[in-house]
Amino acid sequence: MNKKFNANILKALESSHEALRVCKQAMIDANDETCRAMYSSIIKDCEKHIEMLNGEIDLHKVQKKWDGD
């Protein structure tokens, strides 16, 4: 059952993980507190999005709308 909405969830999850990696590195590389505050906020958002997307995957599995792992 390869549904497009499942593929979109996976794309969004992958993108959120990539944004999280970039922002964590940017926190290390940042040279002022303003940048760190911005990246910190984005990191929190990405973590929340990842949590939401994983929840949606779990829901799709319960609803038998997910195939794969």
Biopython code that builds the backbone (N, CA, C, O; Angstrom):
import numpy as np
from Bio.PDB.StructureBuilder import StructureBuilder

atoms = [
    (1, "MET", "N", (0.851, -1.172, 0.000)),
    (1, "MET", "CA", (0.000, 0.000, 0.000)),
    (1, "MET", "C", (0.902, 1.242, 0.000)),
    (1, "MET", "O", (1.091, 1.883, 1.034)),
    (2, "ASN", "N", (1.435, 1.557, -1.132)),
    (2, "ASN", "CA", (2.335, 2.691, -1.247)),
    (2, "ASN", "C", (1.521, 3.942, -1.555)),
    (2, "ASN", "O", (1.353, 4.322, -2.714)),
    (3, "LYS", "N", (1.029, 4.558, -0.521)),
    (3, "LYS", "CA", (0.177, 5.732, -0.680)),
    (3, "LYS", "C", (1.012, 6.997, -0.709)),
    (3, "LYS", "O", (2.013, 7.113, -0.002)),
    (4, "LYS", "N", (0.594, 7.931, -1.523)),
    (4, "LYS", "CA", (1.327, 9.188, -1.666)),
    (4, "LYS", "C", (1.402, 9.939, -0.338)),
    (4, "LYS", "O", (2.420, 10.565, -0.043)),
    (5, "PHE", "N", (0.339, 9.886, 0.468)),
    (5, "PHE", "CA", (0.376, 10.619, 1.734)),
    (5, "PHE", "C", (1.423, 10.035, 2.675)),
    (5, "PHE", "O", (2.013, 10.769, 3.467)),
    (6, "ASN", "N", (1.663, 8.724, 2.601)),
    (6, "ASN", "CA", (2.736, 8.138, 3.408)),
    (6, "ASN", "C", (4.098, 8.612, 2.913)),
    (6, "ASN", "O", (4.984, 8.905, 3.717)),
    (7, "ALA", "N", (4.268, 8.688, 1.611)),
    (7, "ALA", "CA", (5.524, 9.178, 1.040)),
    (7, "ALA", "C", (5.761, 10.627, 1.452)),
    (7, "ALA", "O", (6.894, 11.016, 1.739)),
    (8, "ASN", "N", (4.706, 11.419, 1.483)),
    (8, "ASN", "CA", (4.840, 12.817, 1.900)),
    (8, "ASN", "C", (5.244, 12.930, 3.361)),
    (8, "ASN", "O", (6.052, 13.787, 3.720)),
    (9, "ILE", "N", (4.689, 12.073, 4.200)),
    (9, "ILE", "CA", (5.078, 12.065, 5.616)),
    (9, "ILE", "C", (6.559, 11.734, 5.743)),
    (9, "ILE", "O", (7.278, 12.378, 6.507)),
    (10, "LEU", "N", (7.013, 10.736, 5.001)),
    (10, "LEU", "CA", (8.428, 10.362, 5.061)),
    (10, "LEU", "C", (9.332, 11.470, 4.553)),
    (10, "LEU", "O", (10.403, 11.701, 5.115)),
    (11, "LYS", "N", (8.914, 12.164, 3.490)),
    (11, "LYS", "CA", (9.699, 13.293, 2.985)),
    (11, "LYS", "C", (9.780, 14.401, 4.019)),
    (11, "LYS", "O", (10.848, 14.972, 4.241)),
    (12, "ALA", "N", (8.659, 14.706, 4.648)),
    (12, "ALA", "CA", (8.635, 15.748, 5.674)),
    (12, "ALA", "C", (9.494, 15.346, 6.864)),
    (12, "ALA", "O", (10.191, 16.183, 7.438)),
    (13, "LEU", "N", (9.449, 14.071, 7.238)),
    (13, "LEU", "CA", (10.255, 13.579, 8.347)),
    (13, "LEU", "C", (11.740, 13.688, 8.025)),
    (13, "LEU", "O", (12.532, 14.131, 8.857)),
    (14, "GLU", "N", (12.111, 13.281, 6.815)),
    (14, "GLU", "CA", (13.504, 13.370, 6.388)),
    (14, "GLU", "C", (13.978, 14.834, 6.374)),
    (14, "GLU", "O", (15.081, 15.141, 6.826)),
    (15, "SER", "N", (13.146, 15.711, 5.861)),
    (15, "SER", "CA", (13.491, 17.135, 5.809)),
    (15, "SER", "C", (13.628, 17.725, 7.201)),
    (15, "SER", "O", (14.515, 18.543, 7.445)),
    (16, "SER", "N", (12.768, 17.322, 8.105)),
    (16, "SER", "CA", (12.842, 17.822, 9.486)),
    (16, "SER", "C", (14.114, 17.340, 10.175)),
    (16, "SER", "O", (14.752, 18.091, 10.912)),
    (17, "HIS", "N", (14.477, 16.085, 9.931)),
    (17, "HIS", "CA", (15.729, 15.566, 10.494)),
    (17, "HIS", "C", (16.937, 16.317, 9.933)),
    (17, "HIS", "O", (17.878, 16.624, 10.665)),
    (18, "GLU", "N", (16.904, 16.608, 8.641)),
    (18, "GLU", "CA", (18.014, 17.345, 8.025)),
    (18, "GLU", "C", (18.093, 18.766, 8.587)),
    (18, "GLU", "O", (19.182, 19.243, 8.905)),
    (19, "ALA", "N", (16.970, 19.435, 8.711)),
    (19, "ALA", "CA", (16.954, 20.785, 9.284)),
    (19, "ALA", "C", (17.484, 20.762, 10.715)),
    (19, "ALA", "O", (18.213, 21.666, 11.125)),
    (20, "LEU", "N", (17.123, 19.741, 11.465)),
    (20, "LEU", "CA", (17.610, 19.602, 12.840)),
    (20, "LEU", "C", (19.124, 19.450, 12.863)),
    (20, "LEU", "O", (19.797, 20.080, 13.680)),
    (21, "ARG", "N", (19.668, 18.619, 11.975)),
    (21, "ARG", "CA", (21.124, 18.443, 11.901)),
    (21, "ARG", "C", (21.825, 19.760, 11.548)),
    (21, "ARG", "O", (22.834, 20.120, 12.156)),
    (22, "VAL", "N", (21.283, 20.463, 10.571)),
    (22, "VAL", "CA", (21.877, 21.731, 10.144)),
    (22, "VAL", "C", (21.864, 22.741, 11.289)),
    (22, "VAL", "O", (22.869, 23.404, 11.548)),
    (23, "CYS", "N", (20.742, 22.854, 11.963)),
    (23, "CYS", "CA", (20.625, 23.840, 13.045)),
    (23, "CYS", "C", (21.498, 23.486, 14.241)),
    (23, "CYS", "O", (22.031, 24.381, 14.897)),
    (24, "LYS", "N", (21.652, 22.213, 14.535)),
    (24, "LYS", "CA", (22.543, 21.826, 15.630)),
    (24, "LYS", "C", (23.987, 22.192, 15.300)),
    (24, "LYS", "O", (24.724, 22.652, 16.172)),
    (25, "GLN", "N", (24.396, 21.993, 14.048)),
    (25, "GLN", "CA", (25.737, 22.399, 13.642)),
    (25, "GLN", "C", (25.853, 23.921, 13.645)),
    (25, "GLN", "O", (26.884, 24.470, 14.032)),
    (26, "ALA", "N", (24.808, 24.586, 13.219)),
    (26, "ALA", "CA", (24.816, 26.045, 13.198)),
    (26, "ALA", "C", (24.946, 26.611, 14.613)),
    (26, "ALA", "O", (25.573, 27.652, 14.806)),
    (27, "MET", "N", (24.370, 25.949, 15.581)),
    (27, "MET", "CA", (24.520, 26.375, 16.985)),
    (27, "MET", "C", (25.989, 26.358, 17.382)),
    (27, "MET", "O", (26.459, 27.258, 18.079)),
    (28, "ILE", "N", (26.703, 25.350, 16.946)),
    (28, "ILE", "CA", (28.133, 25.236, 17.258)),
    (28, "ILE", "C", (28.906, 26.338, 16.547)),
    (28, "ILE", "O", (29.824, 26.929, 17.116)),
    (29, "ASP", "N", (28.531, 26.610, 15.309)),
    (29, "ASP", "CA", (29.248, 27.577, 14.483)),
    (29, "ASP", "C", (28.844, 29.031, 14.731)),
    (29, "ASP", "O", (29.568, 29.946, 14.338)),
    (30, "ALA", "N", (27.703, 29.252, 15.375)),
    (30, "ALA", "CA", (27.177, 30.612, 15.557)),
    (30, "ALA", "C", (28.161, 31.470, 16.343)),
    (30, "ALA", "O", (28.864, 30.992, 17.233)),
    (31, "ASN", "N", (28.189, 32.757, 15.985)),
    (31, "ASN", "CA", (29.140, 33.643, 16.646)),
    (31, "ASN", "C", (28.474, 34.712, 17.519)),
    (31, "ASN", "O", (29.150, 35.612, 18.019)),
    (32, "ASP", "N", (27.149, 34.617, 17.703)),
    (32, "ASP", "CA", (26.502, 35.558, 18.621)),
    (32, "ASP", "C", (25.220, 34.952, 19.193)),
    (32, "ASP", "O", (24.700, 33.959, 18.685)),
    (33, "GLU", "N", (24.738, 35.563, 20.238)),
    (33, "GLU", "CA", (23.573, 35.025, 20.951)),
    (33, "GLU", "C", (22.281, 35.145, 20.141)),
    (33, "GLU", "O", (21.374, 34.328, 20.301)),
    (34, "THR", "N", (22.193, 36.136, 19.291)),
    (34, "THR", "CA", (20.995, 36.285, 18.468)),
    (34, "THR", "C", (20.831, 35.081, 17.540)),
    (34, "THR", "O", (19.741, 34.525, 17.405)),
    (35, "CYS", "N", (21.921, 34.699, 16.914)),
    (35, "CYS", "CA", (21.880, 33.518, 16.032)),
    (35, "CYS", "C", (21.568, 32.263, 16.838)),
    (35, "CYS", "O", (20.761, 31.436, 16.415)),
    (36, "ARG", "N", (22.202, 32.120, 17.992)),
    (36, "ARG", "CA", (21.952, 30.940, 18.818)),
    (36, "ARG", "C", (20.491, 30.863, 19.251)),
    (36, "ARG", "O", (19.907, 29.780, 19.278)),
    (37, "ALA", "N", (19.903, 32.005, 19.587)),
    (37, "ALA", "CA", (18.491, 32.033, 19.987)),
    (37, "ALA", "C", (17.602, 31.595, 18.824)),
    (37, "ALA", "O", (16.654, 30.834, 19.014)),
    (38, "MET", "N", (17.913, 32.077, 17.624)),
    (38, "MET", "CA", (17.134, 31.704, 16.450)),
    (38, "MET", "C", (17.247, 30.202, 16.192)),
    (38, "MET", "O", (16.235, 29.524, 16.016)),
    (39, "TYR", "N", (18.474, 29.683, 16.170)),
    (39, "TYR", "CA", (18.670, 28.253, 15.911)),
    (39, "TYR", "C", (18.045, 27.394, 17.003)),
    (39, "TYR", "O", (17.509, 26.322, 16.720)),
    (40, "SER", "N", (18.109, 27.853, 18.234)),
    (40, "SER", "CA", (17.493, 27.124, 19.341)),
    (40, "SER", "C", (15.989, 26.999, 19.128)),
    (40, "SER", "O", (15.411, 25.936, 19.353)),
    (41, "SER", "N", (15.366, 28.074, 18.700)),
    (41, "SER", "CA", (13.937, 28.062, 18.426)),
    (41, "SER", "C", (13.600, 27.120, 17.275)),
    (41, "SER", "O", (12.624, 26.373, 17.342)),
    (42, "ILE", "N", (14.407, 27.159, 16.226)),
    (42, "ILE", "CA", (14.178, 26.277, 15.082)),
    (42, "ILE", "C", (14.361, 24.814, 15.484)),
    (42, "ILE", "O", (13.605, 23.949, 15.042)),
    (43, "ILE", "N", (15.357, 24.537, 16.315)),
    (43, "ILE", "CA", (15.586, 23.175, 16.797)),
    (43, "ILE", "C", (14.354, 22.661, 17.537)),
    (43, "ILE", "O", (13.920, 21.530, 17.319)),
    (44, "LYS", "N", (13.792, 23.494, 18.413)),
    (44, "LYS", "CA", (12.584, 23.084, 19.148)),
    (44, "LYS", "C", (11.431, 22.800, 18.190)),
    (44, "LYS", "O", (10.690, 21.833, 18.364)),
    (45, "ASP", "N", (11.289, 23.657, 17.174)),
    (45, "ASP", "CA", (10.233, 23.436, 16.178)),
    (45, "ASP", "C", (10.453, 22.121, 15.433)),
    (45, "ASP", "O", (9.517, 21.340, 15.257)),
    (46, "CYS", "N", (11.685, 21.878, 14.998)),
    (46, "CYS", "CA", (11.991, 20.642, 14.266)),
    (46, "CYS", "C", (11.709, 19.417, 15.124)),
    (46, "CYS", "O", (11.138, 18.436, 14.648)),
    (47, "GLU", "N", (12.109, 19.476, 16.388)),
    (47, "GLU", "CA", (11.845, 18.345, 17.290)),
    (47, "GLU", "C", (10.354, 18.103, 17.436)),
    (47, "GLU", "O", (9.916, 16.953, 17.477)),
    (48, "LYS", "N", (9.565, 19.173, 17.516)),
    (48, "LYS", "CA", (8.113, 19.041, 17.615)),
    (48, "LYS", "C", (7.541, 18.460, 16.323)),
    (48, "LYS", "O", (6.659, 17.602, 16.365)),
    (49, "HIS", "N", (8.035, 18.918, 15.187)),
    (49, "HIS", "CA", (7.555, 18.389, 13.908)),
    (49, "HIS", "C", (7.874, 16.904, 13.769)),
    (49, "HIS", "O", (7.041, 16.127, 13.303)),
    (50, "ILE", "N", (9.068, 16.518, 14.171)),
    (50, "ILE", "CA", (9.453, 15.102, 14.123)),
    (50, "ILE", "C", (8.529, 14.274, 15.007)),
    (50, "ILE", "O", (8.092, 13.191, 14.616)),
    (51, "GLU", "N", (8.235, 14.780, 16.186)),
    (51, "GLU", "CA", (7.317, 14.095, 17.101)),
    (51, "GLU", "C", (5.930, 13.952, 16.462)),
    (51, "GLU", "O", (5.318, 12.886, 16.529)),
    (52, "MET", "N", (5.447, 15.015, 15.855)),
    (52, "MET", "CA", (4.133, 14.978, 15.212)),
    (52, "MET", "C", (4.111, 13.986, 14.053)),
    (52, "MET", "O", (3.167, 13.208, 13.913)),
    (53, "LEU", "N", (5.142, 14.013, 13.231)),
    (53, "LEU", "CA", (5.203, 13.113, 12.081)),
    (53, "LEU", "C", (5.295, 11.652, 12.522)),
    (53, "LEU", "O", (4.639, 10.788, 11.941)),
    (54, "ASN", "N", (6.094, 11.375, 13.532)),
    (54, "ASN", "CA", (6.168, 10.005, 14.055)),
    (54, "ASN", "C", (4.822, 9.565, 14.614)),
    (54, "ASN", "O", (4.434, 8.406, 14.469)),
    (55, "GLY", "N", (4.118, 10.483, 15.249)),
    (55, "GLY", "CA", (2.774, 10.171, 15.752)),
    (55, "GLY", "C", (1.814, 9.842, 14.622)),
    (55, "GLY", "O", (0.981, 8.943, 14.741)),
    (56, "GLU", "N", (1.938, 10.572, 13.534)),
    (56, "GLU", "CA", (1.075, 10.315, 12.381)),
    (56, "GLU", "C", (1.399, 8.960, 11.748)),
    (56, "GLU", "O", (0.496, 8.240, 11.323)),
    (57, "ILE", "N", (2.669, 8.619, 11.687)),
    (57, "ILE", "CA", (3.064, 7.297, 11.182)),
    (57, "ILE", "C", (2.463, 6.207, 12.062)),
    (57, "ILE", "O", (1.902, 5.235, 11.555)),
    (58, "ASP", "N", (2.579, 6.365, 13.377)),
    (58, "ASP", "CA", (2.007, 5.382, 14.305)),
    (58, "ASP", "C", (0.502, 5.253, 14.108)),
    (58, "ASP", "O", (-0.036, 4.146, 14.135)),
    (59, "LEU", "N", (-0.177, 6.373, 13.913)),
    (59, "LEU", "CA", (-1.624, 6.354, 13.688)),
    (59, "LEU", "C", (-1.952, 5.624, 12.394)),
    (59, "LEU", "O", (-2.890, 4.827, 12.350)),
    (60, "HIS", "N", (-1.197, 5.887, 11.358)),
    (60, "HIS", "CA", (-1.439, 5.204, 10.079)),
    (60, "HIS", "C", (-1.221, 3.697, 10.219)),
    (60, "HIS", "O", (-1.929, 2.901, 9.602)),
    (61, "LYS", "N", (-0.239, 3.315, 11.032)),
    (61, "LYS", "CA", (-0.009, 1.881, 11.244)),
    (61, "LYS", "C", (-1.198, 1.241, 11.943)),
    (61, "LYS", "O", (-1.642, 0.158, 11.559)),
    (62, "VAL", "N", (-1.712, 1.909, 12.966)),
    (62, "VAL", "CA", (-2.891, 1.392, 13.684)),
    (62, "VAL", "C", (-4.088, 1.298, 12.749)),
    (62, "VAL", "O", (-4.870, 0.351, 12.827)),
    (63, "GLN", "N", (-4.230, 2.273, 11.872)),
    (63, "GLN", "CA", (-5.344, 2.316, 10.944)),
    (63, "GLN", "C", (-5.127, 1.432, 9.716)),
    (63, "GLN", "O", (-5.961, 1.398, 8.811)),
    (64, "LYS", "N", (-4.004, 0.722, 9.694)),
    (64, "LYS", "CA", (-3.650, -0.175, 8.567)),
    (64, "LYS", "C", (-3.519, 0.602, 7.246)),
    (64, "LYS", "O", (-3.837, 0.091, 6.172)),
    (65, "LYS", "N", (-3.044, 1.845, 7.360)),
    (65, "LYS", "CA", (-2.809, 2.662, 6.163)),
    (65, "LYS", "C", (-1.321, 2.798, 5.873)),
    (65, "LYS", "O", (-0.916, 3.622, 5.052)),
    (66, "TRP", "N", (-0.513, 1.996, 6.543)),
    (66, "TRP", "CA", (0.943, 2.109, 6.409)),
    (66, "TRP", "C", (1.512, 0.761, 6.058)),
    (66, "TRP", "O", (1.130, -0.253, 6.642)),
    (67, "ASP", "N", (2.421, 0.739, 5.109)),
    (67, "ASP", "CA", (3.130, -0.497, 4.858)),
    (67, "ASP", "C", (4.619, -0.216, 5.056)),
    (67, "ASP", "O", (5.061, 0.928, 4.951)),
    (68, "GLY", "N", (5.350, -1.219, 5.330)),
    (68, "GLY", "CA", (6.768, -1.059, 5.633)),
    (68, "GLY", "C", (7.044, -1.520, 7.040)),
    (68, "GLY", "O", (6.380, -2.415, 7.564)),
    (69, "ASP", "N", (8.065, -0.877, 7.662)),
    (69, "ASP", "CA", (8.466, -1.330, 8.998)),
    (69, "ASP", "C", (7.335, -1.160, 9.909)),
    (69, "ASP", "O", (7.443, -1.478, 11.093)),
]
sb = StructureBuilder()
sb.init_structure("model")
sb.init_model(0)
sb.init_chain("A")
sb.init_seg("    ")
for serial, (resi, resn, name, xyz) in enumerate(atoms, 1):
    if name == "N":
        sb.init_residue(resn, " ", resi, " ")
    sb.init_atom(name, np.array(xyz, "f"), 0.0, 1.0, " ", f" {name:<3s}", serial, name[0])
structure = sb.get_structure()
